[in-house]
Amino acid sequence: PWGKGLIELSTMGSKWEIEKFTGSNDFGLWKVKIREILVQQKWVEALKGKSQMPANLSAEDET
C-alpha cells in the first residue's frame, strides 16, 4: 500500500503516486506533475472550470 503522504491516481492500467501538496514541498514541481497527468489522460479540460464545460454535458459527467 501507499503512504499517507501520497495521492494515488489510476486509470486504464496506468498508475501514478504523487506526494500530496502540504505547503512545505515545492508547489511548482507538484503542479507540473499533476498537470502532466491531466494532459496525458486528456483531462486537462477539467482545469478550465465549469463555465467552460460543454452545454450538453450530463450532471454525472460534471462531477
CHARMM-style PDB file with segment names, atoms N, HN, CA, C and O in Angstrom:
ATOM      1  N   PRO     1       0.820  -1.203   0.000  1.00  0.00      PROA
ATOM      2  CA  PRO     1       0.000   0.000   0.000  1.00  0.00      PROA
ATOM      3  C   PRO     1       0.854   1.252   0.000  1.00  0.00      PROA
ATOM      4  O   PRO     1       2.039   1.215   0.331  1.00  0.00      PROA
ATOM      5  N   TRP     2       0.261   2.316  -0.361  1.00  0.00      PROA
ATOM      6  HN  TRP     2      -0.701   2.347  -0.630  1.00  0.00      PROA
ATOM      7  CA  TRP     2       0.973   3.579  -0.427  1.00  0.00      PROA
ATOM      8  C   TRP     2       0.807   4.344   0.871  1.00  0.00      PROA
ATOM      9  O   TRP     2      -0.130   4.103   1.633  1.00  0.00      PROA
ATOM     10  N   GLY     3       1.717   5.260   1.116  1.00  0.00      PROA
ATOM     11  HN  GLY     3       2.478   5.456   0.498  1.00  0.00      PROA
ATOM     12  CA  GLY     3       1.742   6.000   2.370  1.00  0.00      PROA
ATOM     13  C   GLY     3       0.713   7.100   2.455  1.00  0.00      PROA
ATOM     14  O   GLY     3       0.070   7.451   1.465  1.00  0.00      PROA
ATOM     15  N   LYS     4       0.565   7.644   3.659  1.00  0.00      PROA
ATOM     16  HN  LYS     4       1.088   7.359   4.462  1.00  0.00      PROA
ATOM     17  CA  LYS     4      -0.405   8.708   3.904  1.00  0.00      PROA
ATOM     18  C   LYS     4      -0.091   9.969   3.115  1.00  0.00      PROA
ATOM     19  O   LYS     4      -0.996  10.736   2.788  1.00  0.00      PROA
ATOM     20  N   GLY     5       1.171  10.188   2.808  1.00  0.00      PROA
ATOM     21  HN  GLY     5       1.906   9.565   3.073  1.00  0.00      PROA
ATOM     22  CA  GLY     5       1.577  11.407   2.131  1.00  0.00      PROA
ATOM     23  C   GLY     5       1.495  11.346   0.620  1.00  0.00      PROA
ATOM     24  O   GLY     5       1.991  12.247  -0.058  1.00  0.00      PROA
ATOM     25  N   LEU     6       0.881  10.305   0.074  1.00  0.00      PROA
ATOM     26  HN  LEU     6       0.478   9.573   0.624  1.00  0.00      PROA
ATOM     27  CA  LEU     6       0.826  10.154  -1.381  1.00  0.00      PROA
ATOM     28  C   LEU     6      -0.609  10.200  -1.893  1.00  0.00      PROA
ATOM     29  O   LEU     6      -1.543   9.765  -1.220  1.00  0.00      PROA
ATOM     30  N   ILE     7      -0.757  10.729  -3.081  1.00  0.00      PROA
ATOM     31  HN  ILE     7       0.002  11.083  -3.628  1.00  0.00      PROA
ATOM     32  CA  ILE     7      -2.021  10.696  -3.806  1.00  0.00      PROA
ATOM     33  C   ILE     7      -1.859   9.594  -4.840  1.00  0.00      PROA
ATOM     34  O   ILE     7      -0.855   9.556  -5.552  1.00  0.00      PROA
ATOM     35  N   GLU     8      -2.820   8.713  -4.931  1.00  0.00      PROA
ATOM     36  HN  GLU     8      -3.635   8.744  -4.353  1.00  0.00      PROA
ATOM     37  CA  GLU     8      -2.758   7.656  -5.942  1.00  0.00      PROA
ATOM     38  C   GLU     8      -3.789   7.950  -7.018  1.00  0.00      PROA
ATOM     39  O   GLU     8      -4.979   8.076  -6.731  1.00  0.00      PROA
ATOM     40  N   LEU     9      -3.334   8.058  -8.242  1.00  0.00      PROA
ATOM     41  HN  LEU     9      -2.367   7.955  -8.475  1.00  0.00      PROA
ATOM     42  CA  LEU     9      -4.204   8.266  -9.393  1.00  0.00      PROA
ATOM     43  C   LEU     9      -4.036   7.073 -10.307  1.00  0.00      PROA
ATOM     44  O   LEU     9      -2.911   6.666 -10.599  1.00  0.00      PROA
ATOM     45  N   SER    10      -5.138   6.510 -10.761  1.00  0.00      PROA
ATOM     46  HN  SER    10      -6.051   6.840 -10.525  1.00  0.00      PROA
ATOM     47  CA  SER    10      -5.006   5.384 -11.686  1.00  0.00      PROA
ATOM     48  C   SER    10      -6.155   5.385 -12.681  1.00  0.00      PROA
ATOM     49  O   SER    10      -7.271   5.811 -12.380  1.00  0.00      PROA
ATOM     50  N   THR    11      -5.847   4.897 -13.870  1.00  0.00      PROA
ATOM     51  HN  THR    11      -4.941   4.552 -14.114  1.00  0.00      PROA
ATOM     52  CA  THR    11      -6.847   4.779 -14.917  1.00  0.00      PROA
ATOM     53  C   THR    11      -6.366   3.794 -15.970  1.00  0.00      PROA
ATOM     54  O   THR    11      -5.203   3.841 -16.373  1.00  0.00      PROA
ATOM     55  N   MET    12      -7.211   2.936 -16.405  1.00  0.00      PROA
ATOM     56  HN  MET    12      -8.156   2.898 -16.078  1.00  0.00      PROA
ATOM     57  CA  MET    12      -6.963   2.041 -17.536  1.00  0.00      PROA
ATOM     58  C   MET    12      -5.539   1.470 -17.568  1.00  0.00      PROA
ATOM     59  O   MET    12      -4.865   1.534 -18.596  1.00  0.00      PROA
ATOM     60  N   GLY    13      -5.094   0.924 -16.461  1.00  0.00      PROA
ATOM     61  HN  GLY    13      -5.642   0.872 -15.626  1.00  0.00      PROA
ATOM     62  CA  GLY    13      -3.791   0.288 -16.433  1.00  0.00      PROA
ATOM     63  C   GLY    13      -2.630   1.196 -16.089  1.00  0.00      PROA
ATOM     64  O   GLY    13      -1.520   0.712 -15.866  1.00  0.00      PROA
ATOM     65  N   SER    14      -2.854   2.497 -16.039  1.00  0.00      PROA
ATOM     66  HN  SER    14      -3.756   2.890 -16.220  1.00  0.00      PROA
ATOM     67  CA  SER    14      -1.791   3.433 -15.652  1.00  0.00      PROA
ATOM     68  C   SER    14      -1.988   3.813 -14.191  1.00  0.00      PROA
ATOM     69  O   SER    14      -3.117   3.935 -13.716  1.00  0.00      PROA
ATOM     70  N   LYS    15      -0.884   3.998 -13.490  1.00  0.00      PROA
ATOM     71  HN  LYS    15       0.034   3.899 -13.876  1.00  0.00      PROA
ATOM     72  CA  LYS    15      -0.973   4.340 -12.072  1.00  0.00      PROA
ATOM     73  C   LYS    15       0.137   5.321 -11.729  1.00  0.00      PROA
ATOM     74  O   LYS    15       1.281   5.152 -12.151  1.00  0.00      PROA
ATOM     75  N   TRP    16      -0.209   6.347 -10.959  1.00  0.00      PROA
ATOM     76  HN  TRP    16      -1.138   6.484 -10.615  1.00  0.00      PROA
ATOM     77  CA  TRP    16       0.769   7.326 -10.516  1.00  0.00      PROA
ATOM     78  C   TRP    16       0.629   7.531  -9.025  1.00  0.00      PROA
ATOM     79  O   TRP    16      -0.479   7.510  -8.489  1.00  0.00      PROA
ATOM     80  N   GLU    17       1.732   7.725  -8.365  1.00  0.00      PROA
ATOM     81  HN  GLU    17       2.632   7.742  -8.801  1.00  0.00      PROA
ATOM     82  CA  GLU    17       1.738   8.104  -6.959  1.00  0.00      PROA
ATOM     83  C   GLU    17       2.465   9.429  -6.867  1.00  0.00      PROA
ATOM     84  O   GLU    17       3.640   9.528  -7.219  1.00  0.00      PROA
ATOM     85  N   ILE    18       1.766  10.446  -6.395  1.00  0.00      PROA
ATOM     86  HN  ILE    18       0.811  10.366  -6.109  1.00  0.00      PROA
ATOM     87  CA  ILE    18       2.324  11.788  -6.294  1.00  0.00      PROA
ATOM     88  C   ILE    18       2.216  12.229  -4.843  1.00  0.00      PROA
ATOM     89  O   ILE    18       1.189  12.019  -4.197  1.00  0.00      PROA
ATOM     90  N   GLU    19       3.263  12.830  -4.343  1.00  0.00      PROA
ATOM     91  HN  GLU    19       4.097  13.000  -4.868  1.00  0.00      PROA
ATOM     92  CA  GLU    19       3.253  13.340  -2.979  1.00  0.00      PROA
ATOM     93  C   GLU    19       2.178  14.409  -2.843  1.00  0.00      PROA
ATOM     94  O   GLU    19       2.069  15.290  -3.696  1.00  0.00      PROA
ATOM     95  N   LYS    20       1.374  14.338  -1.766  1.00  0.00      PROA
ATOM     96  HN  LYS    20       1.463  13.623  -1.073  1.00  0.00      PROA
ATOM     97  CA  LYS    20       0.366  15.361  -1.518  1.00  0.00      PROA
ATOM     98  C   LYS    20       1.042  16.703  -1.319  1.00  0.00      PROA
ATOM     99  O   LYS    20       2.146  16.778  -0.779  1.00  0.00      PROA
ATOM    100  N   PHE    21       0.375  17.766  -1.759  1.00  0.00      PROA
ATOM    101  HN  PHE    21      -0.522  17.705  -2.197  1.00  0.00      PROA
ATOM    102  CA  PHE    21       0.917  19.098  -1.514  1.00  0.00      PROA
ATOM    103  C   PHE    21       0.594  19.471  -0.079  1.00  0.00      PROA
ATOM    104  O   PHE    21      -0.570  19.510   0.319  1.00  0.00      PROA
ATOM    105  N   THR    22       1.625  19.743   0.686  1.00  0.00      PROA
ATOM    106  HN  THR    22       2.571  19.711   0.363  1.00  0.00      PROA
ATOM    107  CA  THR    22       1.463  20.020   2.115  1.00  0.00      PROA
ATOM    108  C   THR    22       1.739  21.470   2.479  1.00  0.00      PROA
ATOM    109  O   THR    22       1.472  21.891   3.605  1.00  0.00      PROA
ATOM    110  N   GLY    23       2.263  22.223   1.548  1.00  0.00      PROA
ATOM    111  HN  GLY    23       2.480  21.881   0.634  1.00  0.00      PROA
ATOM    112  CA  GLY    23       2.650  23.599   1.844  1.00  0.00      PROA
ATOM    113  C   GLY    23       4.138  23.710   2.119  1.00  0.00      PROA
ATOM    114  O   GLY    23       4.719  24.789   2.003  1.00  0.00      PROA
ATOM    115  N   SER    24       4.755  22.596   2.484  1.00  0.00      PROA
ATOM    116  HN  SER    24       4.284  21.719   2.579  1.00  0.00      PROA
ATOM    117  CA  SER    24       6.194  22.628   2.748  1.00  0.00      PROA
ATOM    118  C   SER    24       7.002  22.042   1.590  1.00  0.00      PROA
ATOM    119  O   SER    24       8.223  22.192   1.548  1.00  0.00      PROA
ATOM    120  N   ASN    25       6.330  21.378   0.656  1.00  0.00      PROA
ATOM    121  HN  ASN    25       5.338  21.256   0.690  1.00  0.00      PROA
ATOM    122  CA  ASN    25       7.040  20.866  -0.519  1.00  0.00      PROA
ATOM    123  C   ASN    25       6.938  21.879  -1.662  1.00  0.00      PROA
ATOM    124  O   ASN    25       6.231  22.879  -1.539  1.00  0.00      PROA
ATOM    125  N   ASP    26       7.619  21.635  -2.741  1.00  0.00      PROA
ATOM    126  HN  ASP    26       8.194  20.823  -2.841  1.00  0.00      PROA
ATOM    127  CA  ASP    26       7.722  22.562  -3.873  1.00  0.00      PROA
ATOM    128  C   ASP    26       6.425  22.565  -4.689  1.00  0.00      PROA
ATOM    129  O   ASP    26       6.136  21.610  -5.409  1.00  0.00      PROA
ATOM    130  N   PHE    27       5.650  23.645  -4.570  1.00  0.00      PROA
ATOM    131  HN  PHE    27       5.885  24.422  -3.985  1.00  0.00      PROA
ATOM    132  CA  PHE    27       4.371  23.730  -5.273  1.00  0.00      PROA
ATOM    133  C   PHE    27       4.553  23.686  -6.784  1.00  0.00      PROA
ATOM    134  O   PHE    27       3.784  23.022  -7.478  1.00  0.00      PROA
ATOM    135  N   GLY    28       5.550  24.377  -7.296  1.00  0.00      PROA
ATOM    136  HN  GLY    28       6.175  24.916  -6.732  1.00  0.00      PROA
ATOM    137  CA  GLY    28       5.781  24.405  -8.739  1.00  0.00      PROA
ATOM    138  C   GLY    28       5.989  23.015  -9.310  1.00  0.00      PROA
ATOM    139  O   GLY    28       5.411  22.677 -10.342  1.00  0.00      PROA
ATOM    140  N   LEU    29       6.805  22.210  -8.654  1.00  0.00      PROA
ATOM    141  HN  LEU    29       7.275  22.485  -7.815  1.00  0.00      PROA
ATOM    142  CA  LEU    29       7.064  20.839  -9.108  1.00  0.00      PROA
ATOM    143  C   LEU    29       5.806  19.981  -8.984  1.00  0.00      PROA
ATOM    144  O   LEU    29       5.489  19.207  -9.887  1.00  0.00      PROA
ATOM    145  N   TRP    30       5.092  20.118  -7.870  1.00  0.00      PROA
ATOM    146  HN  TRP    30       5.349  20.747  -7.136  1.00  0.00      PROA
ATOM    147  CA  TRP    30       3.861  19.366  -7.659  1.00  0.00      PROA
ATOM    148  C   TRP    30       2.841  19.694  -8.756  1.00  0.00      PROA
ATOM    149  O   TRP    30       2.203  18.798  -9.308  1.00  0.00      PROA
ATOM    150  N   LYS    31       2.698  20.977  -9.061  1.00  0.00      PROA
ATOM    151  HN  LYS    31       3.216  21.705  -8.612  1.00  0.00      PROA
ATOM    152  CA  LYS    31       1.744  21.424 -10.075  1.00  0.00      PROA
ATOM    153  C   LYS    31       2.092  20.848 -11.449  1.00  0.00      PROA
ATOM    154  O   LYS    31       1.207  20.423 -12.192  1.00  0.00      PROA
ATOM    155  N   VAL    32       3.379  20.836 -11.780  1.00  0.00      PROA
ATOM    156  HN  VAL    32       4.098  21.181 -11.176  1.00  0.00      PROA
ATOM    157  CA  VAL    32       3.821  20.286 -13.065  1.00  0.00      PROA
ATOM    158  C   VAL    32       3.475  18.798 -13.152  1.00  0.00      PROA
ATOM    159  O   VAL    32       2.994  18.338 -14.188  1.00  0.00      PROA
ATOM    160  N   LYS    33       3.712  18.053 -12.092  1.00  0.00      PROA
ATOM    161  HN  LYS    33       4.104  18.428 -11.251  1.00  0.00      PROA
ATOM    162  CA  LYS    33       3.419  16.612 -12.098  1.00  0.00      PROA
ATOM    163  C   LYS    33       1.926  16.347 -12.282  1.00  0.00      PROA
ATOM    164  O   LYS    33       1.535  15.496 -13.081  1.00  0.00      PROA
ATOM    165  N   ILE    34       1.099  17.076 -11.542  1.00  0.00      PROA
ATOM    166  HN  ILE    34       1.417  17.767 -10.892  1.00  0.00      PROA
ATOM    167  CA  ILE    34      -0.351  16.891 -11.642  1.00  0.00      PROA
ATOM    168  C   ILE    34      -0.844  17.280 -13.033  1.00  0.00      PROA
ATOM    169  O   ILE    34      -1.630  16.556 -13.645  1.00  0.00      PROA
ATOM    170  N   ARG    35      -0.383  18.418 -13.524  1.00  0.00      PROA
ATOM    171  HN  ARG    35       0.256  19.006 -13.027  1.00  0.00      PROA
ATOM    172  CA  ARG    35      -0.814  18.889 -14.848  1.00  0.00      PROA
ATOM    173  C   ARG    35      -0.406  17.897 -15.942  1.00  0.00      PROA
ATOM    174  O   ARG    35      -1.173  17.656 -16.875  1.00  0.00      PROA
ATOM    175  N   GLU    36       0.783  17.330 -15.832  1.00  0.00      PROA
ATOM    176  HN  GLU    36       1.406  17.526 -15.075  1.00  0.00      PROA
ATOM    177  CA  GLU    36       1.255  16.372 -16.834  1.00  0.00      PROA
ATOM    178  C   GLU    36       0.345  15.144 -16.898  1.00  0.00      PROA
ATOM    179  O   GLU    36       0.050  14.645 -17.984  1.00  0.00      PROA
ATOM    180  N   ILE    37      -0.091  14.665 -15.755  1.00  0.00      PROA
ATOM    181  HN  ILE    37       0.148  15.070 -14.873  1.00  0.00      PROA
ATOM    182  CA  ILE    37      -1.014  13.524 -15.735  1.00  0.00      PROA
ATOM    183  C   ILE    37      -2.333  13.912 -16.395  1.00  0.00      PROA
ATOM    184  O   ILE    37      -2.883  13.147 -17.187  1.00  0.00      PROA
ATOM    185  N   LEU    38      -2.839  15.096 -16.069  1.00  0.00      PROA
ATOM    186  HN  LEU    38      -2.393  15.717 -15.425  1.00  0.00      PROA
ATOM    187  CA  LEU    38      -4.098  15.550 -16.659  1.00  0.00      PROA
ATOM    188  C   LEU    38      -3.988  15.682 -18.177  1.00  0.00      PROA
ATOM    189  O   LEU    38      -4.905  15.297 -18.902  1.00  0.00      PROA
ATOM    190  N   VAL    39      -2.879  16.219 -18.654  1.00  0.00      PROA
ATOM    191  HN  VAL    39      -2.134  16.532 -18.064  1.00  0.00      PROA
ATOM    192  CA  VAL    39      -2.665  16.368 -20.096  1.00  0.00      PROA
ATOM    193  C   VAL    39      -2.556  14.996 -20.753  1.00  0.00      PROA
ATOM    194  O   VAL    39      -3.182  14.746 -21.783  1.00  0.00      PROA
ATOM    195  N   GLN    40      -1.766  14.114 -20.163  1.00  0.00      PROA
ATOM    196  HN  GLN    40      -1.257  14.317 -19.326  1.00  0.00      PROA
ATOM    197  CA  GLN    40      -1.556  12.780 -20.725  1.00  0.00      PROA
ATOM    198  C   GLN    40      -2.872  12.008 -20.851  1.00  0.00      PROA
ATOM    199  O   GLN    40      -3.079  11.280 -21.822  1.00  0.00      PROA
ATOM    200  N   GLN    41      -3.753  12.169 -19.871  1.00  0.00      PROA
ATOM    201  HN  GLN    41      -3.585  12.760 -19.082  1.00  0.00      PROA
ATOM    202  CA  GLN    41      -5.018  11.441 -19.875  1.00  0.00      PROA
ATOM    203  C   GLN    41      -6.147  12.211 -20.563  1.00  0.00      PROA
ATOM    204  O   GLN    41      -7.298  11.774 -20.579  1.00  0.00      PROA
ATOM    205  N   LYS    42      -5.792  13.367 -21.133  1.00  0.00      PROA
ATOM    206  HN  LYS    42      -4.857  13.722 -21.120  1.00  0.00      PROA
ATOM    207  CA  LYS    42      -6.768  14.236 -21.807  1.00  0.00      PROA
ATOM    208  C   LYS    42      -7.842  14.731 -20.844  1.00  0.00      PROA
ATOM    209  O   LYS    42      -9.003  14.890 -21.220  1.00  0.00      PROA
ATOM    210  N   TRP    43      -7.435  14.974 -19.588  1.00  0.00      PROA
ATOM    211  HN  TRP    43      -6.491  14.845 -19.283  1.00  0.00      PROA
ATOM    212  CA  TRP    43      -8.337  15.501 -18.565  1.00  0.00      PROA
ATOM    213  C   TRP    43      -8.077  16.979 -18.306  1.00  0.00      PROA
ATOM    214  O   TRP    43      -8.721  17.576 -17.444  1.00  0.00      PROA
ATOM    215  N   VAL    44      -7.149  17.573 -19.036  1.00  0.00      PROA
ATOM    216  HN  VAL    44      -6.626  17.088 -19.736  1.00  0.00      PROA
ATOM    217  CA  VAL    44      -6.742  18.949 -18.773  1.00  0.00      PROA
ATOM    218  C   VAL    44      -7.904  19.931 -18.934  1.00  0.00      PROA
ATOM    219  O   VAL    44      -7.877  21.012 -18.347  1.00  0.00      PROA
ATOM    220  N   GLU    45      -8.912  19.578 -19.709  1.00  0.00      PROA
ATOM    221  HN  GLU    45      -8.934  18.700 -20.186  1.00  0.00      PROA
ATOM    222  CA  GLU    45     -10.085  20.442 -19.872  1.00  0.00      PROA
ATOM    223  C   GLU    45     -10.751  20.723 -18.524  1.00  0.00      PROA
ATOM    224  O   GLU    45     -11.392  21.759 -18.351  1.00  0.00      PROA
ATOM    225  N   ALA    46     -10.600  19.808 -17.580  1.00  0.00      PROA
ATOM    226  HN  ALA    46     -10.079  18.966 -17.721  1.00  0.00      PROA
ATOM    227  CA  ALA    46     -11.198  19.994 -16.254  1.00  0.00      PROA
ATOM    228  C   ALA    46     -10.634  21.215 -15.541  1.00  0.00      PROA
ATOM    229  O   ALA    46     -11.291  21.768 -14.660  1.00  0.00      PROA
ATOM    230  N   LEU    47      -9.442  21.641 -15.901  1.00  0.00      PROA
ATOM    231  HN  LEU    47      -8.908  21.192 -16.617  1.00  0.00      PROA
ATOM    232  CA  LEU    47      -8.819  22.794 -15.252  1.00  0.00      PROA
ATOM    233  C   LEU    47      -9.445  24.116 -15.685  1.00  0.00      PROA
ATOM    234  O   LEU    47      -9.232  25.142 -15.039  1.00  0.00      PROA
ATOM    235  N   LYS    48     -10.202  24.102 -16.753  1.00  0.00      PROA
ATOM    236  HN  LYS    48     -10.375  23.269 -17.279  1.00  0.00      PROA
ATOM    237  CA  LYS    48     -10.793  25.337 -17.273  1.00  0.00      PROA
ATOM    238  C   LYS    48     -12.011  25.793 -16.478  1.00  0.00      PROA
ATOM    239  O   LYS    48     -12.448  26.934 -16.626  1.00  0.00      PROA
ATOM    240  N   GLY    49     -12.557  24.936 -15.651  1.00  0.00      PROA
ATOM    241  HN  GLY    49     -12.202  24.009 -15.531  1.00  0.00      PROA
ATOM    242  CA  GLY    49     -13.695  25.307 -14.817  1.00  0.00      PROA
ATOM    243  C   GLY    49     -15.037  24.969 -15.441  1.00  0.00      PROA
ATOM    244  O   GLY    49     -15.144  24.671 -16.630  1.00  0.00      PROA
ATOM    245  N   LYS    50     -16.049  25.025 -14.602  1.00  0.00      PROA
ATOM    246  HN  LYS    50     -15.963  25.267 -13.636  1.00  0.00      PROA
ATOM    247  CA  LYS    50     -17.399  24.635 -15.003  1.00  0.00      PROA
ATOM    248  C   LYS    50     -17.942  25.509 -16.133  1.00  0.00      PROA
ATOM    249  O   LYS    50     -18.688  25.025 -16.985  1.00  0.00      PROA
ATOM    250  N   SER    51     -17.579  26.778 -16.147  1.00  0.00      PROA
ATOM    251  HN  SER    51     -16.973  27.171 -15.455  1.00  0.00      PROA
ATOM    252  CA  SER    51     -18.103  27.687 -17.175  1.00  0.00      PROA
ATOM    253  C   SER    51     -17.642  27.301 -18.581  1.00  0.00      PROA
ATOM    254  O   SER    51     -18.265  27.701 -19.564  1.00  0.00      PROA
ATOM    255  N   GLN    52     -16.564  26.534 -18.687  1.00  0.00      PROA
ATOM    256  HN  GLN    52     -16.058  26.209 -17.888  1.00  0.00      PROA
ATOM    257  CA  GLN    52     -16.038  26.121 -19.989  1.00  0.00      PROA
ATOM    258  C   GLN    52     -16.495  24.729 -20.418  1.00  0.00      PROA
ATOM    259  O   GLN    52     -16.107  24.250 -21.484  1.00  0.00      PROA
ATOM    260  N   MET    53     -17.321  24.077 -19.589  1.00  0.00      PROA
ATOM    261  HN  MET    53     -17.636  24.466 -18.724  1.00  0.00      PROA
ATOM    262  CA  MET    53     -17.807  22.737 -19.930  1.00  0.00      PROA
ATOM    263  C   MET    53     -18.836  22.821 -21.047  1.00  0.00      PROA
ATOM    264  O   MET    53     -19.547  23.820 -21.153  1.00  0.00      PROA
ATOM    265  N   PRO    54     -18.929  21.790 -21.880  1.00  0.00      PROA
ATOM    266  CA  PRO    54     -19.936  21.778 -22.940  1.00  0.00      PROA
ATOM    267  C   PRO    54     -21.349  21.875 -22.355  1.00  0.00      PROA
ATOM    268  O   PRO    54     -21.617  21.321 -21.289  1.00  0.00      PROA
ATOM    269  N   ALA    55     -22.230  22.563 -23.033  1.00  0.00      PROA
ATOM    270  HN  ALA    55     -22.012  23.013 -23.898  1.00  0.00      PROA
ATOM    271  CA  ALA    55     -23.600  22.760 -22.556  1.00  0.00      PROA
ATOM    272  C   ALA    55     -24.370  21.444 -22.466  1.00  0.00      PROA
ATOM    273  O   ALA    55     -25.270  21.315 -21.636  1.00  0.00      PROA
ATOM    274  N   ASN    56     -24.034  20.474 -23.301  1.00  0.00      PROA
ATOM    275  HN  ASN    56     -23.303  20.579 -23.975  1.00  0.00      PROA
ATOM    276  CA  ASN    56     -24.766  19.205 -23.327  1.00  0.00      PROA
ATOM    277  C   ASN    56     -24.182  18.156 -22.379  1.00  0.00      PROA
ATOM    278  O   ASN    56     -24.546  16.984 -22.477  1.00  0.00      PROA
ATOM    279  N   LEU    57     -23.304  18.534 -21.484  1.00  0.00      PROA
ATOM    280  HN  LEU    57     -23.009  19.486 -21.405  1.00  0.00      PROA
ATOM    281  CA  LEU    57     -22.683  17.602 -20.543  1.00  0.00      PROA
ATOM    282  C   LEU    57     -23.701  17.175 -19.491  1.00  0.00      PROA
ATOM    283  O   LEU    57     -24.397  18.017 -18.924  1.00  0.00      PROA
ATOM    284  N   SER    58     -23.790  15.887 -19.230  1.00  0.00      PROA
ATOM    285  HN  SER    58     -23.224  15.203 -19.690  1.00  0.00      PROA
ATOM    286  CA  SER    58     -24.737  15.395 -18.225  1.00  0.00      PROA
ATOM    287  C   SER    58     -24.253  15.763 -16.826  1.00  0.00      PROA
ATOM    288  O   SER    58     -23.070  16.033 -16.617  1.00  0.00      PROA
ATOM    289  N   ALA    59     -25.176  15.769 -15.876  1.00  0.00      PROA
ATOM    290  HN  ALA    59     -26.137  15.549 -16.045  1.00  0.00      PROA
ATOM    291  CA  ALA    59     -24.836  16.088 -14.484  1.00  0.00      PROA
ATOM    292  C   ALA    59     -23.808  15.094 -13.949  1.00  0.00      PROA
ATOM    293  O   ALA    59     -22.924  15.468 -13.177  1.00  0.00      PROA
ATOM    294  N   GLU    60     -23.921  13.836 -14.354  1.00  0.00      PROA
ATOM    295  HN  GLU    60     -24.638  13.532 -14.981  1.00  0.00      PROA
ATOM    296  CA  GLU    60     -22.973  12.809 -13.908  1.00  0.00      PROA
ATOM    297  C   GLU    60     -21.565  13.100 -14.422  1.00  0.00      PROA
ATOM    298  O   GLU    60     -20.587  12.925 -13.695  1.00  0.00      PROA
ATOM    299  N   ASP    61     -21.464  13.544 -15.672  1.00  0.00      PROA
ATOM    300  HN  ASP    61     -22.258  13.686 -16.262  1.00  0.00      PROA
ATOM    301  CA  ASP    61     -20.160  13.841 -16.256  1.00  0.00      PROA
ATOM    302  C   ASP    61     -19.524  15.099 -15.672  1.00  0.00      PROA
ATOM    303  O   ASP    61     -18.307  15.267 -15.747  1.00  0.00      PROA
ATOM    304  N   GLU    62     -20.332  15.979 -15.092  1.00  0.00      PROA
ATOM    305  HN  GLU    62     -21.321  15.842 -15.031  1.00  0.00      PROA
ATOM    306  CA  GLU    62     -19.796  17.204 -14.498  1.00  0.00      PROA
ATOM    307  C   GLU    62     -19.020  16.930 -13.221  1.00  0.00      PROA
ATOM    308  O   GLU    62     -18.171  17.732 -12.834  1.00  0.00      PROA
ATOM    309  N   THR    63     -19.294  15.814 -12.562  1.00  0.00      PROA
ATOM    310  HN  THR    63     -19.983  15.162 -12.876  1.00  0.00      PROA
ATOM    311  CA  THR    63     -18.629  15.538 -11.282  1.00  0.00      PROA
ATOM    312  C   THR    63     -17.376  14.736 -11.456  1.00  0.00      PROA
ATOM    313  OT1 THR    63     -16.703  14.422 -10.474  1.00  0.00      PROA
TER     314      THR     63
END
